[in-house]
């Protein structure tokens, strides 16, 4: 069908259908569509008030999460129907990737309080400092870490054997529910501070790769958006 091919081309052009070294990948299934246009509709097929039965094609393709807005916009622009039906389904991670979003490792056994202090001493200072959720004398040996905003990994961390999870930007309800289910302790650090620690590593890699042909300097400018922390009187 010409309309189906036009939609396929539009989806592919917007970034859908890329699988490894292939693009324009899709799967089509013929079927029978039924609908009745109501008052106010301007149907591409049929007439207002009359039930229509038409041959249709269901088109499926994969796409990256970041491509969703433009792929959906391309679909709506190319589809001949006034109100096309579509869905976007999140696919489960098959777990075959060699790397993930964070790391799990071990430290010499210590307490949560001492570990949190060690984290605070290792990071550049910020107004917000380091937040801790858990009993200070809890034993810490296995540590899970994710740079940047990491509450999307809370379920994975809870299923691990980590004693503490270090990340940034933890929201109230996800963190509270995580602890209620018996999850590891939490250490929440400033987003900027956590990611800044990568800069010296990058600088060294540049020096190793390019030698004296370039000059590399690590910025010490704090770009954390929070500039002050105010503590009110206890009530």
Secondary structure as GFF3:
##gff-version 3
##sequence-region A 1 235
A	DSSP	alpha_helix	2	13	.	.	.	ID=ss1
A	DSSP	beta_strand	27	36	.	.	.	ID=ss2
A	DSSP	beta_strand	51	60	.	.	.	ID=ss3
A	DSSP	three_ten_helix	65	67	.	.	.	ID=ss4
A	DSSP	alpha_helix	68	78	.	.	.	ID=ss5
A	DSSP	beta_strand	103	111	.	.	.	ID=ss6
A	DSSP	alpha_helix	112	122	.	.	.	ID=ss7
A	DSSP	beta_strand	131	133	.	.	.	ID=ss8
A	DSSP	beta_strand	139	149	.	.	.	ID=ss9
A	DSSP	three_ten_helix	151	153	.	.	.	ID=ss10
A	DSSP	alpha_helix	154	158	.	.	.	ID=ss11
A	DSSP	beta_strand	164	168	.	.	.	ID=ss12
A	DSSP	alpha_helix	172	180	.	.	.	ID=ss13
A	DSSP	beta_strand	185	189	.	.	.	ID=ss14
A	DSSP	alpha_helix	191	196	.	.	.	ID=ss15
A	DSSP	alpha_helix	199	210	.	.	.	ID=ss16
A	DSSP	three_ten_helix	211	213	.	.	.	ID=ss17
###
